[in-house]
Amino acid sequence: MVMKDTISNKLQEAFKPESLQVVDESHLHEGHSGHRPGGETHFRVYIVSDAFKGKSRVERHRLINSALAAELAGSVHALAIQAKAPGEG
C-alpha cells in the first residue's frame, strides 16, 4: 500500500469525513530537506468533517497529527493540512 492510501485510510477511520483529498506533493520538494527518491515524503490534506466543529485550527491539526503519528515519525517529512467543518468556506 502506498503512503497516500495509508494516510487516506487512517483519516477516513478517525474522522469519517464528508470530503477528503490527500495529495502527494513530494515531486515539488526534490532537492529539499526530507525528500527521498521515490517520493511519498510531502503531502497535503484537504478534509471536511463534523469532528472539527467548534475546534480551532490548531486543535484540528493536532487531531490529524495524532491520527498520523506513526507516519509522521517515519517516512512522512511534511504534512500541509486544510481541515474544515461542514459549511465552512
C-alpha positions in Angstrom: 0.0 0.0 0.0 1.3 3.4 -0.9 1.6 6.1 1.8 -1.2 8.2 0.2 -3.6 5.3 0.7 -2.4 4.7 4.3 -3.0 8.4 5.1 -6.4 8.3 3.5 -7.5 5.2 5.3 -6.4 6.4 8.7 -8.1 9.8 8.2 -11.3 8.0 7.0 -11.3 5.8 10.0 -10.5 8.6 12.5 -12.8 11.3 11.2 -15.5 9.8 9.0 -15.1 12.9 6.7 -17.7 14.0 4.2 -14.8 15.1 2.0 -11.2 14.0 1.9 -8.4 14.6 -0.6 -4.8 13.5 0.0 -2.2 14.9 -2.5 1.4 13.6 -2.7 3.4 16.8 -3.3 6.8 15.1 -3.0 7.8 15.9 -6.5 7.6 19.7 -5.6 10.3 19.2 -3.0 13.1 17.5 -4.9 16.4 18.7 -3.6 14.9 19.9 -0.4 15.2 18.6 3.1 13.4 15.4 3.8 12.9 14.4 0.1 13.8 10.9 -0.8 14.0 9.2 -4.2 10.6 7.7 -4.9 8.7 10.4 -3.1 6.0 9.8 -0.6 7.5 12.3 1.8 5.5 15.5 1.4 1.6 15.5 1.5 -1.2 18.0 1.5 -4.6 17.0 3.1 -7.9 18.6 2.5 -10.6 17.3 4.9 -14.1 18.3 5.9 -15.5 16.5 9.0 -18.1 17.0 11.7 -15.2 16.1 14.1 -13.8 19.6 13.6 -16.9 21.6 14.6 -16.1 24.0 17.4 -12.4 23.3 17.2 -9.6 25.8 16.5 -7.2 25.4 13.6 -4.5 24.3 16.0 -6.8 21.7 17.6 -7.8 20.3 14.2 -4.1 20.0 13.2 -3.3 18.3 16.5 -6.1 15.7 15.9 -4.8 14.9 12.4 -1.2 14.8 13.5 -2.2 12.4 16.3 -4.0 10.1 13.9 -1.0 10.0 11.7 1.7 9.9 14.4 3.3 6.7 13.1 3.6 8.1 9.6 4.9 11.5 10.8 7.5 9.7 12.9 8.5 7.6 10.0 8.7 8.3 6.3 6.4 11.4 6.0 8.5 14.5 6.3 5.9 17.2 5.8 2.1 17.4 6.0 0.1 20.5 5.0 -3.4 20.5 6.4 -6.6 22.2 5.4 -9.2 21.0 7.9 -12.7 22.4 8.0 -16.1 21.6 9.5 -19.1 21.2 7.1 -20.4 24.6 6.0 -17.1 26.4 6.5 -15.9 28.3 3.4 
